[in-house]
C-alpha cells in the first residue's frame, strides 16, 4: 500500500490568509483509493452546506466549498477531476488533456463518501474502487485541492502547490503525489 499525508496551502493573495488548516491522507492499495480531508479552524466564517438527505451528482460544485482531487495517468495527458461537496453531492469528470474534452465520467453512478462535523473541524472521507477507469498497474499522479467559500462570498483556493500565475488546479505541474 502507498499512503501519504498532505497539507494544503491557500493560493497566494494580497489578503491575509484565512485561519484554516486543511490536511489529510491519501492511500492506494491495488486499485482502491482512500482519501481523507480534515478542515480545522474558524469554520463559522465558512459556507458549508449541511448534509443533504438526497445526495446526488451535481455540476459546478466548485462554486462553493468543495473538496477535490485530480487523478492523472503517469505519462498520459488524460485525467479525472473528483468533486465532493460537504452536502454529500459529487461529480467526476474526465479530460483528454489540459481542460480538453471535459465530460462526466459515467463509470461512476454514485460516489458515497462520509462527512463528519466535529466541534473543532470538519472531516470528509472517500473510498473508491478505480477499476472502472484505470488498471491497478497504472501509476497515478495526483493533485489534491479544496475550494473554500467564505460566508462573505470570498473564495480561496487550496492545493498541495500552486505552480501557475493564477489558481489553476488543472495544471499538470500540480499533480505532485505519486501513487
MDAnalysis code that builds the backbone (N, CA, C; Angstrom):
import MDAnalysis as mda
import numpy as np

u = mda.Universe.empty(537, n_residues=179, atom_resindex=np.repeat(np.arange(179), 3), trajectory=True)
u.add_TopologyAttr("name", ["N", "CA", "C"] * 179)
u.add_TopologyAttr("resid", np.arange(1, 180))
u.add_TopologyAttr("resname", ["UNK", "UNK", "UNK", "UNK", "UNK", "UNK", "UNK", "UNK", "UNK", "UNK", "UNK", "UNK", "UNK", "UNK", "UNK", "UNK", "UNK", "UNK", "UNK", "UNK", "UNK", "UNK", "UNK", "UNK", "UNK", "UNK", "UNK", "UNK", "UNK", "UNK", "UNK", "UNK", "UNK", "UNK", "UNK", "UNK", "UNK", "UNK", "UNK", "UNK", "UNK", "UNK", "UNK", "UNK", "UNK", "UNK", "UNK", "UNK", "UNK", "UNK", "UNK", "UNK", "UNK", "UNK", "UNK", "UNK", "UNK", "UNK", "UNK", "UNK", "UNK", "UNK", "UNK", "UNK", "UNK", "UNK", "UNK", "UNK", "UNK", "UNK", "UNK", "UNK", "UNK", "UNK", "UNK", "UNK", "UNK", "UNK", "UNK", "UNK", "UNK", "UNK", "UNK", "UNK", "UNK", "UNK", "UNK", "UNK", "UNK", "UNK", "UNK", "UNK", "UNK", "UNK", "UNK", "UNK", "UNK", "UNK", "UNK", "UNK", "UNK", "UNK", "UNK", "UNK", "UNK", "UNK", "UNK", "UNK", "UNK", "UNK", "UNK", "UNK", "UNK", "UNK", "UNK", "UNK", "UNK", "UNK", "UNK", "UNK", "UNK", "UNK", "UNK", "UNK", "UNK", "UNK", "UNK", "UNK", "UNK", "UNK", "UNK", "UNK", "UNK", "UNK", "UNK", "UNK", "UNK", "UNK", "UNK", "UNK", "UNK", "UNK", "UNK", "UNK", "UNK", "UNK", "UNK", "UNK", "UNK", "UNK", "UNK", "UNK", "UNK", "UNK", "UNK", "UNK", "UNK", "UNK", "UNK", "UNK", "UNK", "UNK", "UNK", "UNK", "UNK", "UNK", "UNK", "UNK", "UNK", "UNK", "UNK", "UNK", "UNK", "UNK", "UNK", "UNK", "UNK", "UNK", "UNK"])
u.atoms.positions = np.array([
    [0.841, -1.186, 0.000],
    [0.000, 0.000, 0.000],
    [0.880, 1.241, 0.000],
    [0.449, 2.223, -0.760],
    [1.156, 3.503, -0.842],
    [0.280, 4.546, -0.158],
    [0.728, 5.072, 0.989],
    [-0.046, 6.070, 1.731],
    [0.813, 7.310, 1.979],
    [0.191, 8.480, 1.805],
    [0.903, 9.734, 2.024],
    [-0.011, 10.721, 2.749],
    [0.592, 11.535, 3.602],
    [-0.158, 12.605, 4.249],
    [0.015, 13.873, 3.417],
    [-0.901, 14.818, 3.604],
    [-0.803, 16.078, 2.872],
    [-1.285, 17.233, 3.724],
    [-0.835, 18.416, 3.341],
    [-1.278, 19.672, 3.934],
    [-1.433, 20.662, 2.788],
    [-2.612, 21.261, 2.669],
    [-2.880, 22.178, 1.564],
    [-2.565, 23.614, 1.959],
    [-2.175, 24.390, 0.958],
    [-1.826, 25.792, 1.151],
    [-2.762, 26.656, 0.311],
    [-3.161, 27.829, 0.840],
    [-4.005, 28.710, 0.022],
    [-3.186, 29.347, -1.098],
    [-3.853, 29.613, -2.226],
    [-3.183, 30.329, -3.304],
    [-2.782, 31.698, -2.774],
    [-1.547, 32.133, -3.026],
    [-1.092, 33.420, -2.502],
    [-1.966, 34.578, -3.007],
    [-2.306, 35.466, -2.085],
    [-3.079, 36.657, -2.456],
    [-2.652, 37.807, -1.555],
    [-3.203, 38.963, -1.829],
    [-2.898, 40.136, -1.004],
    [-3.683, 40.135, 0.295],
    [-4.695, 39.286, 0.371],
    [-5.489, 39.164, 1.593],
    [-4.688, 38.400, 2.644],
    [-5.017, 38.643, 3.906],
    [-4.367, 37.848, 4.942],
    [-4.921, 36.424, 4.851],
    [-4.069, 35.424, 5.035],
    [-4.531, 34.045, 4.878],
    [-5.607, 33.708, 5.919],
    [-6.603, 32.932, 5.510],
    [-7.656, 32.567, 6.460],
    [-7.100, 31.690, 7.574],
    [-7.740, 31.751, 8.720],
    [-7.313, 30.974, 9.881],
    [-7.868, 29.551, 9.749],
    [-7.333, 28.824, 8.777],
    [-7.784, 27.467, 8.497],
    [-6.596, 26.547, 8.281],
    [-6.840, 25.277, 8.474],
    [-5.844, 24.255, 8.161],
    [-6.589, 23.134, 7.438],
    [-6.046, 22.718, 6.294],
    [-6.618, 21.596, 5.550],
    [-5.511, 20.568, 5.376],
    [-5.727, 19.394, 5.944],
    [-4.722, 18.333, 5.888],
    [-5.456, 17.009, 5.710],
    [-4.687, 15.957, 5.530],
    [-5.303, 14.646, 5.402],
    [-4.327, 13.602, 4.934],
    [-4.878, 12.535, 4.375],
    [-4.034, 11.484, 3.827],
    [-4.725, 10.851, 2.634],
    [-3.901, 10.271, 1.784],
    [-4.372, 9.572, 0.593],
    [-3.587, 8.277, 0.506],
    [-4.283, 7.213, 0.102],
    [-3.635, 5.909, 0.017],
    [-4.203, 5.138, -1.171],
    [-3.345, 4.318, -1.736],
    [-3.772, 3.420, -2.816],
    [-3.294, 2.021, -2.466],
    [-4.245, 1.102, -2.452],
    [-3.945, -0.301, -2.205],
    [-4.533, -1.068, -3.378],
    [-3.670, -1.518, -4.304],
    [-4.160, -2.085, -5.548],
    [-4.866, -0.982, -6.317],
    [-6.152, -1.143, -6.542],
    [-6.905, -0.098, -7.228],
    [-7.951, 0.541, -6.319],
    [-7.778, 0.348, -5.006],
    [-8.644, 1.001, -4.027],
    [-7.962, 2.305, -3.591],
    [-8.661, 3.398, -3.788],
    [-8.127, 4.705, -3.398],
    [-8.905, 5.200, -2.192],
    [-8.187, 5.660, -1.175],
    [-8.807, 6.255, 0.010],
    [-8.227, 7.646, 0.191],
    [-9.104, 8.603, 0.431],
    [-8.646, 9.959, 0.712],
    [-9.460, 10.502, 1.884],
    [-8.777, 11.192, 2.783],
    [-9.387, 11.803, 3.964],
    [-8.917, 13.245, 4.045],
    [-9.878, 14.144, 4.193],
    [-9.587, 15.561, 4.387],
    [-10.020, 15.940, 5.794],
    [-9.279, 16.841, 6.429],
    [-9.672, 17.414, 7.715],
    [-9.528, 18.924, 7.597],
    [-10.613, 19.630, 7.797],
    [-10.633, 21.087, 7.774],
    [-10.778, 21.557, 9.208],
    [-9.826, 22.354, 9.666],
    [-9.850, 22.864, 11.040],
    [-9.681, 24.367, 11.016],
    [-10.226, 25.026, 12.032],
    [-10.069, 26.472, 12.152],
    [-11.393, 27.146, 12.433],
    [-11.474, 28.411, 12.067],
    [-12.661, 29.220, 12.322],
    [-13.723, 28.918, 11.263],
    [-14.469, 27.841, 11.477],
    [-15.440, 27.388, 10.487],
    [-16.708, 28.243, 10.459],
    [-16.898, 29.100, 11.450],
    [-18.089, 29.965, 11.470],
    [-18.099, 30.919, 10.280],
    [-16.940, 31.174, 9.709],
    [-16.844, 32.090, 8.571],
    [-16.925, 31.378, 7.218],
    [-17.041, 30.047, 7.252],
    [-17.036, 29.252, 6.023],
    [-18.464, 28.851, 5.661],
    [-18.783, 28.937, 4.384],
    [-20.082, 28.475, 3.887],
    [-19.999, 26.969, 3.649],
    [-20.580, 26.215, 4.555],
    [-20.615, 24.761, 4.443],
    [-22.078, 24.339, 4.491],
    [-22.553, 23.777, 3.369],
    [-23.944, 23.339, 3.327],
    [-24.124, 22.104, 4.196],
    [-25.247, 22.015, 4.911],
    [-25.499, 20.819, 5.721],
    [-25.716, 19.606, 4.822],
    [-25.496, 18.416, 5.373],
    [-25.670, 17.201, 4.569],
    [-27.083, 17.103, 3.995],
    [-27.159, 16.703, 2.749],
    [-28.431, 16.527, 2.060],
    [-28.995, 15.141, 2.356],
    [-30.320, 15.053, 2.432],
    [-30.962, 13.747, 2.595],
    [-30.929, 12.958, 1.288],
    [-30.700, 13.660, 0.187],
    [-30.662, 13.010, -1.129],
    [-29.429, 13.460, -1.907],
    [-28.228, 13.028, -1.469],
    [-27.026, 13.423, -2.200],
    [-27.087, 12.908, -3.633],
    [-26.593, 13.726, -4.562],
    [-26.670, 13.346, -5.968],
    [-25.509, 13.942, -6.747],
    [-25.407, 13.520, -7.994],
    [-24.401, 14.057, -8.910],
    [-24.856, 15.458, -9.311],
    [-23.956, 16.449, -9.142],
    [-24.288, 17.828, -9.491],
    [-23.096, 18.490, -10.167],
    [-23.391, 19.425, -11.044],
    [-22.365, 20.197, -11.721],
    [-22.019, 21.449, -10.913],
    [-20.855, 22.001, -11.209],
    [-20.388, 23.286, -10.675],
    [-20.293, 23.324, -9.152],
    [-19.939, 22.197, -8.561],
    [-19.767, 22.160, -7.110],
    [-18.631, 23.064, -6.654],
    [-17.675, 23.336, -7.550],
    [-16.509, 24.160, -7.210],
    [-16.876, 25.629, -6.991],
    [-18.119, 26.008, -7.238],
    [-18.533, 27.400, -6.982],
    [-18.789, 27.635, -5.500],
    [-18.819, 26.561, -4.725],
    [-18.998, 26.634, -3.279],
    [-17.892, 25.818, -2.628],
    [-17.935, 25.686, -1.309],
    [-16.937, 24.867, -0.625],
    [-16.989, 23.452, -1.197],
    [-15.832, 22.977, -1.648],
    [-15.769, 21.696, -2.359],
    [-14.380, 21.089, -2.181],
    [-14.347, 19.826, -1.831],
    [-13.096, 19.089, -1.699],
    [-12.883, 18.351, -3.013],
    [-11.667, 18.466, -3.569],
    [-11.409, 17.942, -4.901],
    [-10.085, 17.186, -4.939],
    [-10.001, 16.297, -5.885],
    [-8.700, 15.737, -6.234],
    [-8.720, 15.382, -7.709],
    [-7.533, 15.368, -8.282],
    [-7.338, 15.117, -9.703],
    [-6.413, 13.912, -9.845],
    [-6.836, 12.943, -10.651],
    [-6.027, 11.750, -10.904],
    [-5.580, 11.758, -12.353],
    [-4.289, 11.674, -12.566],
    [-3.748, 11.572, -13.908],
    [-2.944, 10.304, -14.053],
    [-3.023, 9.693, -15.219],
    [-2.194, 8.530, -15.506],
    [-0.810, 9.047, -15.877],
    [0.200, 8.501, -15.212],
    [1.570, 8.946, -15.485],
    [1.890, 8.766, -16.970],
    [2.556, 9.743, -17.558],
    [2.949, 9.761, -18.972],
    [1.752, 9.750, -19.922],
    [0.636, 10.286, -19.463],
    [-0.563, 10.415, -20.297],
    [-1.186, 11.773, -20.000],
    [-1.795, 12.380, -20.998],
    [-2.455, 13.674, -20.790],
    [-3.820, 13.508, -20.128],
    [-4.356, 12.308, -20.137],
    [-5.700, 12.047, -19.613],
    [-5.733, 12.166, -18.093],
    [-6.843, 12.748, -17.575],
    [-7.008, 12.849, -16.124],
    [-8.476, 12.958, -15.748],
    [-8.738, 12.764, -14.446],
    [-10.082, 12.847, -13.893],
    [-10.114, 13.870, -12.765],
    [-11.237, 14.553, -12.649],
    [-11.477, 15.512, -11.565],
    [-12.630, 14.976, -10.723],
    [-12.386, 14.812, -9.425],
    [-13.403, 14.354, -8.472],
    [-13.798, 15.546, -7.602],
    [-15.097, 15.836, -7.509],
    [-15.625, 16.929, -6.690],
    [-16.509, 16.339, -5.602],
    [-16.262, 16.732, -4.358],
    [-17.014, 16.233, -3.209],
    [-17.500, 17.415, -2.375],
    [-18.803, 17.587, -2.293],
    [-19.398, 18.689, -1.546],
    [-19.698, 18.251, -0.114],
    [-19.517, 19.146, 0.855],
    [-19.890, 18.809, 2.232],
    [-21.361, 18.395, 2.366],
    [-22.206, 18.806, 1.429],
    [-23.622, 18.421, 1.464],
    [-23.833, 16.973, 1.002],
    [-22.786, 16.344, 0.485],
    [-22.894, 14.966, 0.014],
    [-23.012, 14.854, -1.497],
    [-23.146, 15.980, -2.183],
    [-23.220, 15.958, -3.640],
    [-21.817, 15.707, -4.206],
    [-21.760, 15.228, -5.447],
    [-20.489, 14.808, -6.011],
    [-20.540, 14.903, -7.534],
    [-19.357, 14.803, -8.134],
    [-19.243, 14.615, -9.566],
    [-17.838, 14.134, -9.892],
    [-17.712, 13.487, -11.044],
    [-16.427, 13.060, -11.573],
    [-16.435, 13.418, -13.056],
    [-15.370, 14.100, -13.484],
    [-15.226, 14.492, -14.883],
    [-13.959, 13.852, -15.438],
    [-13.989, 13.545, -16.718],
    [-12.819, 13.016, -17.411],
    [-12.366, 14.049, -18.441],
    [-11.054, 14.204, -18.573],
    [-10.461, 15.133, -19.539],
    [-9.461, 14.366, -20.403],
    [-9.398, 14.718, -21.689],
    [-8.426, 14.105, -22.598],
    [-7.059, 14.757, -22.479],
    [-7.010, 15.996, -22.030],
    [-5.793, 16.772, -21.864],
    [-6.145, 18.011, -21.067],
    [-5.193, 18.911, -20.912],
    [-5.396, 20.102, -20.089],
    [-6.690, 20.829, -20.476],
    [-7.694, 20.701, -19.614],
    [-9.007, 21.331, -19.794],
    [-9.658, 21.002, -21.142],
    [-9.299, 19.870, -21.720],
    [-9.807, 19.474, -23.037],
    [-10.730, 18.259, -22.918],
    [-11.839, 18.306, -23.663],
    [-12.732, 17.158, -23.757],
    [-13.461, 16.828, -22.477],
    [-13.750, 17.818, -21.652],
    [-14.417, 17.568, -20.373],
    [-15.768, 16.887, -20.589],
    [-15.941, 15.764, -19.884],
    [-17.234, 15.099, -19.883],
    [-17.426, 14.371, -18.564],
    [-18.681, 14.156, -18.197],
    [-18.954, 13.407, -16.975],
    [-18.432, 11.993, -17.143],
    [-17.762, 11.500, -16.110],
    [-17.264, 10.122, -16.126],
    [-18.431, 9.217, -15.745],
    [-18.982, 8.516, -16.728],
    [-20.174, 7.707, -16.495],
    [-19.872, 6.360, -15.831],
    [-18.605, 6.031, -15.630],
    [-18.256, 4.787, -14.950],
    [-18.732, 4.797, -13.497],
    [-18.980, 5.991, -12.941],
    [-19.442, 6.104, -11.557],
    [-20.906, 6.536, -11.552],
    [-21.764, 5.678, -11.007],
    [-23.177, 6.018, -10.891],
    [-23.473, 6.686, -9.563],
    [-22.659, 6.411, -8.576],
    [-22.729, 7.105, -7.294],
    [-21.341, 7.098, -6.685],
    [-21.149, 7.985, -5.751],
    [-19.837, 8.122, -5.122],
    [-20.058, 8.412, -3.635],
    [-20.414, 7.382, -2.868],
    [-20.697, 7.620, -1.452],
    [-19.427, 7.951, -0.674],
    [-19.533, 8.977, 0.144],
    [-18.409, 9.366, 0.993],
    [-18.961, 9.842, 2.323],
    [-18.103, 9.888, 3.325],
    [-18.548, 10.267, 4.667],
    [-18.220, 11.735, 4.943],
    [-19.113, 12.369, 5.665],
    [-18.948, 13.756, 6.078],
    [-19.233, 13.804, 7.572],
    [-18.308, 14.382, 8.333],
    [-18.493, 14.468, 9.784],
    [-18.184, 15.876, 10.255],
    [-19.176, 16.507, 10.861],
    [-18.953, 17.791, 11.524],
    [-18.468, 17.491, 12.926],
    [-17.383, 18.120, 13.305],
    [-16.822, 17.921, 14.630],
    [-16.755, 19.271, 15.329],
    [-16.546, 19.266, 16.630],
    [-16.553, 20.505, 17.405],
    [-15.549, 21.522, 16.864],
    [-14.378, 21.062, 16.491],
    [-13.329, 21.988, 16.056],
    [-12.938, 21.769, 14.600],
    [-13.783, 21.075, 13.838],
    [-13.393, 20.829, 12.460],
    [-14.454, 20.091, 11.668],
    [-14.028, 19.677, 10.524],
    [-14.897, 19.028, 9.557],
    [-14.064, 17.963, 8.870],
    [-14.602, 16.762, 8.749],
    [-13.865, 15.667, 8.109],
    [-14.678, 15.105, 6.956],
    [-13.961, 14.748, 5.896],
    [-14.592, 14.139, 4.719],
    [-13.709, 12.983, 4.287],
    [-14.306, 11.840, 4.008],
    [-13.538, 10.673, 3.599],
    [-14.207, 9.924, 2.471],
    [-13.400, 9.431, 1.551],
    [-13.894, 8.684, 0.397],
    [-13.023, 7.459, 0.189],
    [-13.679, 6.321, -0.058],
    [-13.026, 5.102, -0.503],
    [-13.649, 4.762, -1.843],
    [-12.818, 4.650, -2.877],
    [-13.350, 4.413, -4.217],
    [-12.523, 3.357, -4.938],
    [-13.223, 2.494, -5.664],
    [-12.593, 1.475, -6.490],
    [-12.352, 2.083, -7.870],
    [-11.101, 2.149, -8.288],
    [-10.743, 2.774, -9.562],
    [-10.756, 1.802, -10.742],
    [-11.130, 0.534, -10.509],
    [-11.120, -0.464, -11.582],
    [-11.913, -0.028, -12.810],
    [-12.932, 0.791, -12.626],
    [-13.790, 1.196, -13.732],
    [-13.104, 2.169, -14.689],
    [-12.012, 2.811, -14.227],
    [-11.380, 3.823, -15.082],
    [-9.911, 3.569, -15.389],
    [-9.216, 2.839, -14.531],
    [-7.790, 2.565, -14.772],
    [-7.455, 1.155, -14.314],
    [-6.323, 0.651, -14.745],
    [-5.885, -0.655, -14.255],
    [-4.958, -0.454, -13.054],
    [-4.893, -1.469, -12.222],
    [-4.142, -1.371, -10.968],
    [-2.652, -1.162, -11.198],
    [-2.140, -1.531, -12.378],
    [-0.701, -1.388, -12.619],
    [-0.330, -0.023, -13.203],
    [-1.309, 0.839, -13.441],
    [-1.002, 2.172, -13.974],
    [-0.604, 3.104, -12.833],
    [0.524, 3.774, -12.988],
    [0.980, 4.740, -11.989],
    [0.136, 6.009, -12.096],
    [-0.193, 6.569, -10.950],
    [-1.022, 7.771, -10.905],
    [-0.235, 8.963, -10.397],
    [-0.591, 10.122, -10.933],
    [-0.122, 11.404, -10.419],
    [-1.361, 12.134, -9.932],
    [-1.282, 12.701, -8.719],
    [-2.469, 13.238, -8.064],
    [-2.244, 14.681, -7.624],
    [-3.284, 15.489, -7.823],
    [-3.350, 16.832, -7.245],
    [-4.489, 16.806, -6.233],
    [-4.254, 17.321, -5.056],
    [-5.267, 17.370, -4.006],
    [-5.574, 18.837, -3.743],
    [-6.858, 19.185, -3.791],
    [-7.255, 20.587, -3.758],
    [-8.543, 20.772, -2.958],
    [-8.813, 22.007, -2.622],
    [-10.063, 22.369, -1.957],
    [-10.412, 23.804, -2.328],
    [-11.696, 24.023, -2.548],
    [-12.221, 25.367, -2.744],
    [-12.989, 25.712, -1.467],
    [-12.663, 26.837, -0.867],
    [-13.358, 27.279, 0.346],
    [-14.108, 28.567, 0.030],
    [-15.423, 28.510, 0.200],
    [-16.233, 29.714, 0.028],
    [-16.559, 30.263, 1.410],
    [-16.199, 31.513, 1.607],
    [-16.448, 32.171, 2.884],
    [-17.846, 32.778, 2.859],
    [-18.423, 32.958, 4.021],
    [-19.783, 33.493, 4.101],
    [-19.897, 34.887, 3.504],
    [-18.777, 35.625, 3.443],
    [-18.803, 36.960, 2.828],
    [-18.689, 36.889, 1.302],
    [-18.639, 35.671, 0.745],
    [-18.573, 35.490, -0.704],
    [-17.171, 35.280, -1.255],
    [-16.154, 35.601, -0.454],
    [-14.775, 35.392, -0.908],
    [-14.516, 33.900, -1.095],
    [-13.734, 33.564, -2.106],
    [-13.363, 32.173, -2.360],
    [-11.852, 32.056, -2.292],
    [-11.386, 31.063, -1.558],
    [-9.948, 30.780, -1.520],
    [-9.723, 29.389, -2.109],
    [-8.572, 29.256, -2.764],
    [-8.222, 28.030, -3.475],
    [-7.007, 27.407, -2.799],
    [-7.140, 26.158, -2.399],
    [-6.119, 25.453, -1.642],
    [-5.587, 24.278, -2.450],
    [-4.278, 24.103, -2.424],
    [-3.665, 22.976, -3.125],
    [-2.363, 22.571, -2.462],
    [-1.834, 21.445, -2.897],
    [-0.526, 20.993, -2.418],
    [0.549, 21.987, -2.823],
    [0.378, 22.530, -4.011],
    [1.298, 23.516, -4.558],
    [0.516, 24.355, -5.554],
    [1.034, 25.514, -5.864],
    [0.410, 26.397, -6.856],
    [1.513, 26.840, -7.810],
    [1.578, 26.205, -8.963],
    [2.684, 26.473, -9.883],
    [2.306, 27.391, -11.029],
    [1.096, 27.929, -11.015],
    [0.681, 28.831, -12.078],
    [0.576, 30.256, -11.567],
    [0.421, 31.197, -12.501],
    [0.264, 32.603, -12.139],
    [-1.093, 32.850, -11.476],
    [-2.060, 31.970, -11.775],
    [-3.378, 32.019, -11.159],
    [-3.652, 30.652, -10.541],
    [-4.636, 30.601, -9.652],
    [-5.031, 29.303, -9.090],
    [-5.616, 28.453, -10.218],
    [-4.958, 27.371, -10.551],
    [-5.410, 26.505, -11.638],
    [-5.108, 25.063, -11.264],
    [-6.126, 24.382, -10.747],
    [-5.938, 23.019, -10.281],
    [-5.675, 22.035, -11.414],
    [-5.981, 22.415, -12.646],
    [-5.809, 21.513, -13.786],
    [-4.369, 21.439, -14.300],
    [-3.507, 22.355, -13.882],
    [-2.115, 22.330, -14.343],
    [-1.459, 21.022, -13.923],
    [-0.931, 20.305, -14.878],
    [-0.341, 19.004, -14.567],
    [0.883, 19.148, -13.651],
    [1.525, 20.303, -13.640],
    [2.658, 20.531, -12.720],
    [2.225, 20.463, -11.259],
    [0.910, 20.571, -11.004],
    [0.395, 20.499, -9.625],
    [0.065, 19.079, -9.191],
    [0.169, 18.109, -10.095],
    [-0.110, 16.712, -9.781],
    [1.176, 16.105, -9.214],
    [1.432, 16.359, -7.926],
    [2.746, 16.030, -7.388],
    [2.786, 14.783, -6.513],
    [1.638, 14.215, -6.173],
    [1.615, 12.978, -5.391],
    [1.642, 11.812, -6.376],
    [2.525, 10.858, -6.128],
    [2.593, 9.674, -6.988],
    [2.090, 8.459, -6.227],
    [1.135, 7.766, -6.846],
    [0.558, 6.560, -6.243],
    [0.607, 5.403, -7.229],
])
